[in-house]
């Protein structure tokens, strides 16, 4: 199943409170439950003005559907082709 990196432009994302992040996460999980088991949220990284999310999904279209139903931006969606880390150098 393909893995995707979603870049979400959210001004002030790094200043969101714990409660705001919890609420966003709950909304996302609710949409995921509605869409079914084919789409999975792996993790997200919050920076000052962006949120980067890693999802597993059968298609970019399903990622866009999740964003639309949840009211989340999905400004850039890129399929992750491979992952490297320090052990790749060995």
PDB file as gemmi writes it, atoms N, CA and C in Angstrom:
CRYST1    1.000    1.000    1.000  90.00  90.00  90.00 P 1                      
ATOM      1  N   UNK A   1       0.859  -1.171   0.000  1.00  0.00           N  
ATOM      2  CA  UNK A   1       0.000   0.000   0.000  1.00  0.00           C  
ATOM      3  C   UNK A   1       0.908   1.238   0.000  1.00  0.00           C  
ATOM      4  N   UNK A   2       0.615   2.219  -0.837  1.00  0.00           N  
ATOM      5  CA  UNK A   2       1.447   3.425  -0.894  1.00  0.00           C  
ATOM      6  C   UNK A   2       1.408   4.231   0.400  1.00  0.00           C  
ATOM      7  N   UNK A   3       2.507   4.916   0.636  1.00  0.00           N  
ATOM      8  CA  UNK A   3       2.629   5.809   1.784  1.00  0.00           C  
ATOM      9  C   UNK A   3       2.788   7.225   1.228  1.00  0.00           C  
ATOM     10  N   UNK A   4       2.140   8.194   1.875  1.00  0.00           N  
ATOM     11  CA  UNK A   4       2.132   9.567   1.392  1.00  0.00           C  
ATOM     12  C   UNK A   4       2.576  10.535   2.475  1.00  0.00           C  
ATOM     13  N   UNK A   5       3.207  11.631   2.016  1.00  0.00           N  
ATOM     14  CA  UNK A   5       3.532  12.758   2.873  1.00  0.00           C  
ATOM     15  C   UNK A   5       2.615  13.899   2.459  1.00  0.00           C  
ATOM     16  N   UNK A   6       1.837  14.405   3.417  1.00  0.00           N  
ATOM     17  CA  UNK A   6       0.902  15.492   3.152  1.00  0.00           C  
ATOM     18  C   UNK A   6       1.431  16.736   3.846  1.00  0.00           C  
ATOM     19  N   UNK A   7       1.576  17.807   3.076  1.00  0.00           N  
ATOM     20  CA  UNK A   7       2.004  19.088   3.630  1.00  0.00           C  
ATOM     21  C   UNK A   7       0.773  19.969   3.756  1.00  0.00           C  
ATOM     22  N   UNK A   8       0.506  20.404   4.975  1.00  0.00           N  
ATOM     23  CA  UNK A   8      -0.664  21.231   5.252  1.00  0.00           C  
ATOM     24  C   UNK A   8      -0.200  22.614   5.718  1.00  0.00           C  
ATOM     25  N   UNK A   9      -0.532  23.644   4.953  1.00  0.00           N  
ATOM     26  CA  UNK A   9      -0.199  25.011   5.347  1.00  0.00           C  
ATOM     27  C   UNK A   9      -1.230  25.480   6.370  1.00  0.00           C  
ATOM     28  N   UNK A  10      -0.785  25.632   7.613  1.00  0.00           N  
ATOM     29  CA  UNK A  10      -1.661  26.059   8.697  1.00  0.00           C  
ATOM     30  C   UNK A  10      -0.919  27.143   9.481  1.00  0.00           C  
ATOM     31  N   UNK A  11      -1.126  28.422   9.121  1.00  0.00           N  
ATOM     32  CA  UNK A  11      -0.438  29.497   9.835  1.00  0.00           C  
ATOM     33  C   UNK A  11      -0.680  29.394  11.351  1.00  0.00           C  
ATOM     34  N   UNK A  12       0.412  29.481  12.105  1.00  0.00           N  
ATOM     35  CA  UNK A  12       0.308  29.411  13.559  1.00  0.00           C  
ATOM     36  C   UNK A  12       0.175  28.002  14.111  1.00  0.00           C  
ATOM     37  N   UNK A  13       0.396  26.992  13.286  1.00  0.00           N  
ATOM     38  CA  UNK A  13       0.234  25.601  13.740  1.00  0.00           C  
ATOM     39  C   UNK A  13       1.066  25.299  14.982  1.00  0.00           C  
ATOM     40  N   UNK A  14       2.266  25.846  15.043  1.00  0.00           N  
ATOM     41  CA  UNK A  14       3.149  25.591  16.178  1.00  0.00           C  
ATOM     42  C   UNK A  14       2.660  26.187  17.485  1.00  0.00           C  
ATOM     43  N   UNK A  15       1.670  27.066  17.414  1.00  0.00           N  
ATOM     44  CA  UNK A  15       1.125  27.688  18.616  1.00  0.00           C  
ATOM     45  C   UNK A  15      -0.219  27.098  19.026  1.00  0.00           C  
ATOM     46  N   UNK A  16      -0.669  26.060  18.310  1.00  0.00           N  
ATOM     47  CA  UNK A  16      -1.930  25.421  18.685  1.00  0.00           C  
ATOM     48  C   UNK A  16      -1.792  24.799  20.067  1.00  0.00           C  
ATOM     49  N   UNK A  17      -2.828  24.924  20.863  1.00  0.00           N  
ATOM     50  CA  UNK A  17      -2.801  24.367  22.222  1.00  0.00           C  
ATOM     51  C   UNK A  17      -2.950  22.847  22.175  1.00  0.00           C  
ATOM     52  N   UNK A  18      -2.670  22.221  23.300  1.00  0.00           N  
ATOM     53  CA  UNK A  18      -2.836  20.768  23.413  1.00  0.00           C  
ATOM     54  C   UNK A  18      -4.288  20.384  23.121  1.00  0.00           C  
ATOM     55  N   UNK A  19      -5.233  21.164  23.620  1.00  0.00           N  
ATOM     56  CA  UNK A  19      -6.664  20.893  23.388  1.00  0.00           C  
ATOM     57  C   UNK A  19      -7.013  21.051  21.913  1.00  0.00           C  
ATOM     58  N   UNK A  20      -6.470  22.069  21.249  1.00  0.00           N  
ATOM     59  CA  UNK A  20      -6.744  22.263  19.819  1.00  0.00           C  
ATOM     60  C   UNK A  20      -6.183  21.101  18.998  1.00  0.00           C  
ATOM     61  N   UNK A  21      -4.977  20.661  19.334  1.00  0.00           N  
ATOM     62  CA  UNK A  21      -4.383  19.514  18.638  1.00  0.00           C  
ATOM     63  C   UNK A  21      -5.189  18.244  18.895  1.00  0.00           C  
ATOM     64  N   UNK A  22      -5.674  18.073  20.112  1.00  0.00           N  
ATOM     65  CA  UNK A  22      -6.505  16.911  20.443  1.00  0.00           C  
ATOM     66  C   UNK A  22      -7.788  16.931  19.607  1.00  0.00           C  
ATOM     67  N   UNK A  23      -8.413  18.087  19.515  1.00  0.00           N  
ATOM     68  CA  UNK A  23      -9.650  18.229  18.749  1.00  0.00           C  
ATOM     69  C   UNK A  23      -9.428  17.923  17.267  1.00  0.00           C  
ATOM     70  N   UNK A  24      -8.339  18.442  16.704  1.00  0.00           N  
ATOM     71  CA  UNK A  24      -8.007  18.167  15.302  1.00  0.00           C  
ATOM     72  C   UNK A  24      -7.768  16.673  15.109  1.00  0.00           C  
ATOM     73  N   UNK A  25      -7.043  16.066  16.034  1.00  0.00           N  
ATOM     74  CA  UNK A  25      -6.757  14.629  15.953  1.00  0.00           C  
ATOM     75  C   UNK A  25      -8.037  13.799  16.037  1.00  0.00           C  
ATOM     76  N   UNK A  26      -8.938  14.188  16.926  1.00  0.00           N  
ATOM     77  CA  UNK A  26     -10.208  13.471  17.056  1.00  0.00           C  
ATOM     78  C   UNK A  26     -11.032  13.583  15.784  1.00  0.00           C  
ATOM     79  N   UNK A  27     -11.054  14.769  15.183  1.00  0.00           N  
ATOM     80  CA  UNK A  27     -11.783  14.953  13.927  1.00  0.00           C  
ATOM     81  C   UNK A  27     -11.192  14.062  12.846  1.00  0.00           C  
ATOM     82  N   UNK A  28      -9.863  14.049  12.744  1.00  0.00           N  
ATOM     83  CA  UNK A  28      -9.191  13.223  11.746  1.00  0.00           C  
ATOM     84  C   UNK A  28      -9.521  11.741  11.947  1.00  0.00           C  
ATOM     85  N   UNK A  29      -9.446  11.281  13.181  1.00  0.00           N  
ATOM     86  CA  UNK A  29      -9.737   9.869  13.474  1.00  0.00           C  
ATOM     87  C   UNK A  29     -11.188   9.521  13.152  1.00  0.00           C  
ATOM     88  N   UNK A  30     -12.105  10.440  13.400  1.00  0.00           N  
ATOM     89  CA  UNK A  30     -13.505  10.203  13.065  1.00  0.00           C  
ATOM     90  C   UNK A  30     -13.703  10.026  11.568  1.00  0.00           C  
ATOM     91  N   UNK A  31     -13.034  10.864  10.774  1.00  0.00           N  
ATOM     92  CA  UNK A  31     -13.125  10.738   9.315  1.00  0.00           C  
ATOM     93  C   UNK A  31     -12.479   9.435   8.859  1.00  0.00           C  
ATOM     94  N   UNK A  32     -11.350   9.090   9.453  1.00  0.00           N  
ATOM     95  CA  UNK A  32     -10.679   7.832   9.097  1.00  0.00           C  
ATOM     96  C   UNK A  32     -11.586   6.636   9.379  1.00  0.00           C  
ATOM     97  N   UNK A  33     -12.265   6.648  10.517  1.00  0.00           N  
ATOM     98  CA  UNK A  33     -13.185   5.550  10.839  1.00  0.00           C  
ATOM     99  C   UNK A  33     -14.306   5.460   9.816  1.00  0.00           C  
ATOM    100  N   UNK A  34     -14.768   6.597   9.354  1.00  0.00           N  
ATOM    101  CA  UNK A  34     -15.828   6.636   8.338  1.00  0.00           C  
ATOM    102  C   UNK A  34     -15.334   6.093   6.994  1.00  0.00           C  
ATOM    103  N   UNK A  35     -14.088   6.420   6.623  1.00  0.00           N  
ATOM    104  CA  UNK A  35     -13.548   6.003   5.324  1.00  0.00           C  
ATOM    105  C   UNK A  35     -13.156   4.530   5.295  1.00  0.00           C  
ATOM    106  N   UNK A  36     -12.907   3.943   6.442  1.00  0.00           N  
ATOM    107  CA  UNK A  36     -12.582   2.524   6.480  1.00  0.00           C  
ATOM    108  C   UNK A  36     -11.107   2.244   6.677  1.00  0.00           C  
ATOM    109  N   UNK A  37     -10.763   0.969   6.776  1.00  0.00           N  
ATOM    110  CA  UNK A  37      -9.410   0.567   7.176  1.00  0.00           C  
ATOM    111  C   UNK A  37      -8.336   0.735   6.106  1.00  0.00           C  
ATOM    112  N   UNK A  38      -8.708   1.088   4.880  1.00  0.00           N  
ATOM    113  CA  UNK A  38      -7.688   1.208   3.842  1.00  0.00           C  
ATOM    114  C   UNK A  38      -6.789   2.422   4.035  1.00  0.00           C  
ATOM    115  N   UNK A  39      -7.261   3.440   4.728  1.00  0.00           N  
ATOM    116  CA  UNK A  39      -6.467   4.646   4.954  1.00  0.00           C  
ATOM    117  C   UNK A  39      -6.068   4.700   6.422  1.00  0.00           C  
ATOM    118  N   UNK A  40      -4.772   4.943   6.652  1.00  0.00           N  
ATOM    119  CA  UNK A  40      -4.238   4.958   8.009  1.00  0.00           C  
ATOM    120  C   UNK A  40      -3.368   6.189   8.222  1.00  0.00           C  
ATOM    121  N   UNK A  41      -3.532   6.830   9.359  1.00  0.00           N  
ATOM    122  CA  UNK A  41      -2.689   7.955   9.757  1.00  0.00           C  
ATOM    123  C   UNK A  41      -1.524   7.366  10.535  1.00  0.00           C  
ATOM    124  N   UNK A  42      -0.303   7.612  10.087  1.00  0.00           N  
ATOM    125  CA  UNK A  42       0.883   7.070  10.750  1.00  0.00           C  
ATOM    126  C   UNK A  42       1.374   8.036  11.826  1.00  0.00           C  
ATOM    127  N   UNK A  43       1.654   9.290  11.443  1.00  0.00           N  
ATOM    128  CA  UNK A  43       2.104  10.306  12.385  1.00  0.00           C  
ATOM    129  C   UNK A  43       2.119  11.657  11.693  1.00  0.00           C  
ATOM    130  N   UNK A  44       2.251  12.707  12.501  1.00  0.00           N  
ATOM    131  CA  UNK A  44       2.327  14.062  11.968  1.00  0.00           C  
ATOM    132  C   UNK A  44       3.393  14.848  12.713  1.00  0.00           C  
ATOM    133  N   UNK A  45       3.953  15.824  12.014  1.00  0.00           N  
ATOM    134  CA  UNK A  45       4.967  16.713  12.571  1.00  0.00           C  
ATOM    135  C   UNK A  45       4.442  18.138  12.455  1.00  0.00           C  
ATOM    136  N   UNK A  46       4.419  18.855  13.577  1.00  0.00           N  
ATOM    137  CA  UNK A  46       3.907  20.217  13.614  1.00  0.00           C  
ATOM    138  C   UNK A  46       5.094  21.178  13.671  1.00  0.00           C  
ATOM    139  N   UNK A  47       5.131  22.129  12.725  1.00  0.00           N  
ATOM    140  CA  UNK A  47       6.149  23.176  12.720  1.00  0.00           C  
ATOM    141  C   UNK A  47       5.430  24.516  12.923  1.00  0.00           C  
ATOM    142  N   UNK A  48       6.139  25.610  12.797  1.00  0.00           N  
ATOM    143  CA  UNK A  48       5.530  26.915  13.050  1.00  0.00           C  
ATOM    144  C   UNK A  48       4.256  27.142  12.243  1.00  0.00           C  
ATOM    145  N   UNK A  49       4.321  26.918  10.939  1.00  0.00           N  
ATOM    146  CA  UNK A  49       3.197  27.240  10.065  1.00  0.00           C  
ATOM    147  C   UNK A  49       2.759  26.102   9.148  1.00  0.00           C  
ATOM    148  N   UNK A  50       3.184  24.898   9.461  1.00  0.00           N  
ATOM    149  CA  UNK A  50       2.824  23.742   8.632  1.00  0.00           C  
ATOM    150  C   UNK A  50       2.656  22.508   9.512  1.00  0.00           C  
ATOM    151  N   UNK A  51       1.897  21.572   8.993  1.00  0.00           N  
ATOM    152  CA  UNK A  51       1.808  20.245   9.592  1.00  0.00           C  
ATOM    153  C   UNK A  51       2.118  19.257   8.475  1.00  0.00           C  
ATOM    154  N   UNK A  52       3.045  18.353   8.738  1.00  0.00           N  
ATOM    155  CA  UNK A  52       3.435  17.319   7.787  1.00  0.00           C  
ATOM    156  C   UNK A  52       2.904  15.997   8.305  1.00  0.00           C  
ATOM    157  N   UNK A  53       2.077  15.333   7.511  1.00  0.00           N  
ATOM    158  CA  UNK A  53       1.435  14.095   7.936  1.00  0.00           C  
ATOM    159  C   UNK A  53       1.872  12.935   7.058  1.00  0.00           C  
ATOM    160  N   UNK A  54       2.051  11.784   7.665  1.00  0.00           N  
ATOM    161  CA  UNK A  54       2.358  10.565   6.939  1.00  0.00           C  
ATOM    162  C   UNK A  54       1.123   9.666   7.019  1.00  0.00           C  
ATOM    163  N   UNK A  55       0.647   9.258   5.849  1.00  0.00           N  
ATOM    164  CA  UNK A  55      -0.535   8.398   5.748  1.00  0.00           C  
ATOM    165  C   UNK A  55      -0.232   7.218   4.845  1.00  0.00           C  
ATOM    166  N   UNK A  56      -0.907   6.124   5.097  1.00  0.00           N  
ATOM    167  CA  UNK A  56      -0.910   4.971   4.199  1.00  0.00           C  
ATOM    168  C   UNK A  56      -2.305   4.926   3.595  1.00  0.00           C  
ATOM    169  N   UNK A  57      -2.368   4.873   2.268  1.00  0.00           N  
ATOM    170  CA  UNK A  57      -3.667   4.894   1.588  1.00  0.00           C  
ATOM    171  C   UNK A  57      -3.517   4.293   0.197  1.00  0.00           C  
ATOM    172  N   UNK A  58      -4.609   3.802  -0.355  1.00  0.00           N  
ATOM    173  CA  UNK A  58      -4.528   3.206  -1.689  1.00  0.00           C  
ATOM    174  C   UNK A  58      -4.316   4.226  -2.802  1.00  0.00           C  
ATOM    175  N   UNK A  59      -4.637   5.512  -2.541  1.00  0.00           N  
ATOM    176  CA  UNK A  59      -4.519   6.507  -3.604  1.00  0.00           C  
ATOM    177  C   UNK A  59      -4.468   7.918  -3.034  1.00  0.00           C  
ATOM    178  N   UNK A  60      -3.970   8.824  -3.859  1.00  0.00           N  
ATOM    179  CA  UNK A  60      -3.968  10.240  -3.500  1.00  0.00           C  
ATOM    180  C   UNK A  60      -5.398  10.750  -3.368  1.00  0.00           C  
ATOM    181  N   UNK A  61      -6.292  10.200  -4.174  1.00  0.00           N  
ATOM    182  CA  UNK A  61      -7.697  10.619  -4.112  1.00  0.00           C  
ATOM    183  C   UNK A  61      -8.301  10.362  -2.741  1.00  0.00           C  
ATOM    184  N   UNK A  62      -7.930   9.244  -2.110  1.00  0.00           N  
ATOM    185  CA  UNK A  62      -8.463   8.957  -0.777  1.00  0.00           C  
ATOM    186  C   UNK A  62      -7.892   9.938   0.250  1.00  0.00           C  
ATOM    187  N   UNK A  63      -6.642  10.336   0.083  1.00  0.00           N  
ATOM    188  CA  UNK A  63      -6.043  11.336   0.965  1.00  0.00           C  
ATOM    189  C   UNK A  63      -6.827  12.646   0.827  1.00  0.00           C  
ATOM    190  N   UNK A  64      -7.130  13.031  -0.402  1.00  0.00           N  
ATOM    191  CA  UNK A  64      -7.890  14.271  -0.645  1.00  0.00           C  
ATOM    192  C   UNK A  64      -9.303  14.185  -0.060  1.00  0.00           C  
ATOM    193  N   UNK A  65      -9.916  13.001  -0.156  1.00  0.00           N  
ATOM    194  CA  UNK A  65     -11.253  12.814   0.412  1.00  0.00           C  
ATOM    195  C   UNK A  65     -11.218  13.007   1.928  1.00  0.00           C  
ATOM    196  N   UNK A  66     -10.202  12.447   2.574  1.00  0.00           N  
ATOM    197  CA  UNK A  66     -10.042  12.613   4.023  1.00  0.00           C  
ATOM    198  C   UNK A  66      -9.913  14.093   4.367  1.00  0.00           C  
ATOM    199  N   UNK A  67      -9.078  14.805   3.618  1.00  0.00           N  
ATOM    200  CA  UNK A  67      -8.872  16.234   3.876  1.00  0.00           C  
ATOM    201  C   UNK A  67     -10.171  17.020   3.684  1.00  0.00           C  
ATOM    202  N   UNK A  68     -10.885  16.695   2.625  1.00  0.00           N  
ATOM    203  CA  UNK A  68     -12.140  17.405   2.334  1.00  0.00           C  
ATOM    204  C   UNK A  68     -13.184  17.154   3.420  1.00  0.00           C  
ATOM    205  N   UNK A  69     -13.365  15.901   3.792  1.00  0.00           N  
ATOM    206  CA  UNK A  69     -14.368  15.558   4.805  1.00  0.00           C  
ATOM    207  C   UNK A  69     -14.004  16.119   6.179  1.00  0.00           C  
ATOM    208  N   UNK A  70     -12.694  16.213   6.455  1.00  0.00           N  
ATOM    209  CA  UNK A  70     -12.265  16.715   7.755  1.00  0.00           C  
ATOM    210  C   UNK A  70     -12.109  18.220   7.816  1.00  0.00           C  
ATOM    211  N   UNK A  71     -12.140  18.859   6.640  1.00  0.00           N  
ATOM    212  CA  UNK A  71     -11.931  20.300   6.605  1.00  0.00           C  
ATOM    213  C   UNK A  71     -10.474  20.689   6.797  1.00  0.00           C  
ATOM    214  N   UNK A  72      -9.569  19.776   6.421  1.00  0.00           N  
ATOM    215  CA  UNK A  72      -8.136  20.011   6.565  1.00  0.00           C  
ATOM    216  C   UNK A  72      -7.542  20.415   5.222  1.00  0.00           C  
ATOM    217  N   UNK A  73      -6.547  21.316   5.217  1.00  0.00           N  
ATOM    218  CA  UNK A  73      -5.858  21.580   3.956  1.00  0.00           C  
ATOM    219  C   UNK A  73      -4.976  20.394   3.584  1.00  0.00           C  
ATOM    220  N   UNK A  74      -4.784  20.188   2.313  1.00  0.00           N  
ATOM    221  CA  UNK A  74      -3.829  19.196   1.803  1.00  0.00           C  
ATOM    222  C   UNK A  74      -3.133  19.883   0.636  1.00  0.00           C  
ATOM    223  N   UNK A  75      -2.217  20.793   0.982  1.00  0.00           N  
ATOM    224  CA  UNK A  75      -1.614  21.661  -0.021  1.00  0.00           C  
ATOM    225  C   UNK A  75      -0.669  20.929  -0.964  1.00  0.00           C  
ATOM    226  N   UNK A  76       0.037  19.943  -0.453  1.00  0.00           N  
ATOM    227  CA  UNK A  76       0.901  19.126  -1.284  1.00  0.00           C  
ATOM    228  C   UNK A  76       0.827  17.688  -0.801  1.00  0.00           C  
ATOM    229  N   UNK A  77       0.657  16.786  -1.733  1.00  0.00           N  
ATOM    230  CA  UNK A  77       0.623  15.355  -1.418  1.00  0.00           C  
ATOM    231  C   UNK A  77       1.679  14.687  -2.280  1.00  0.00           C  
ATOM    232  N   UNK A  78       2.616  14.011  -1.629  1.00  0.00           N  
ATOM    233  CA  UNK A  78       3.700  13.339  -2.343  1.00  0.00           C  
ATOM    234  C   UNK A  78       3.752  11.881  -1.927  1.00  0.00           C  
ATOM    235  N   UNK A  79       3.828  10.995  -2.898  1.00  0.00           N  
ATOM    236  CA  UNK A  79       3.990   9.580  -2.573  1.00  0.00           C  
ATOM    237  C   UNK A  79       5.426   9.342  -2.132  1.00  0.00           C  
ATOM    238  N   UNK A  80       5.589   8.680  -1.004  1.00  0.00           N  
ATOM    239  CA  UNK A  80       6.919   8.349  -0.486  1.00  0.00           C  
ATOM    240  C   UNK A  80       7.399   7.115  -1.236  1.00  0.00           C  
ATOM    241  N   UNK A  81       8.497   7.246  -1.937  1.00  0.00           N  
ATOM    242  CA  UNK A  81       9.021   6.142  -2.752  1.00  0.00           C  
ATOM    243  C   UNK A  81       9.910   5.197  -1.948  1.00  0.00           C  
ATOM    244  N   UNK A  82      10.674   5.755  -1.020  1.00  0.00           N  
ATOM    245  CA  UNK A  82      11.527   4.944  -0.167  1.00  0.00           C  
ATOM    246  C   UNK A  82      11.911   5.762   1.059  1.00  0.00           C  
ATOM    247  N   UNK A  83      12.380   5.113   2.073  1.00  0.00           N  
ATOM    248  CA  UNK A  83      12.820   5.780   3.295  1.00  0.00           C  
ATOM    249  C   UNK A  83      14.289   5.421   3.489  1.00  0.00           C  
ATOM    250  N   UNK A  84      15.080   6.443   3.802  1.00  0.00           N  
ATOM    251  CA  UNK A  84      16.483   6.192   4.135  1.00  0.00           C  
ATOM    252  C   UNK A  84      16.764   6.756   5.523  1.00  0.00           C  
ATOM    253  N   UNK A  85      17.792   6.231   6.143  1.00  0.00           N  
ATOM    254  CA  UNK A  85      18.227   6.687   7.458  1.00  0.00           C  
ATOM    255  C   UNK A  85      19.711   6.375   7.579  1.00  0.00           C  
ATOM    256  N   UNK A  86      20.329   6.620   8.711  1.00  0.00           N  
ATOM    257  CA  UNK A  86      21.763   6.372   8.824  1.00  0.00           C  
ATOM    258  C   UNK A  86      22.177   4.931   8.502  1.00  0.00           C  
ATOM    259  N   UNK A  87      21.284   3.974   8.734  1.00  0.00           N  
ATOM    260  CA  UNK A  87      21.660   2.579   8.432  1.00  0.00           C  
ATOM    261  C   UNK A  87      21.761   2.327   6.937  1.00  0.00           C  
ATOM    262  N   UNK A  88      21.200   3.212   6.117  1.00  0.00           N  
ATOM    263  CA  UNK A  88      21.316   3.077   4.667  1.00  0.00           C  
ATOM    264  C   UNK A  88      22.776   3.194   4.241  1.00  0.00           C  
ATOM    265  N   UNK A  89      23.579   3.911   4.996  1.00  0.00           N  
ATOM    266  CA  UNK A  89      24.988   4.106   4.674  1.00  0.00           C  
ATOM    267  C   UNK A  89      25.839   2.861   4.925  1.00  0.00           C  
ATOM    268  N   UNK A  90      25.309   1.923   5.657  1.00  0.00           N  
ATOM    269  CA  UNK A  90      26.107   0.733   6.031  1.00  0.00           C  
ATOM    270  C   UNK A  90      26.167  -0.278   4.911  1.00  0.00           C  
TER     271      UNK A  90                                                      
END                                                                             
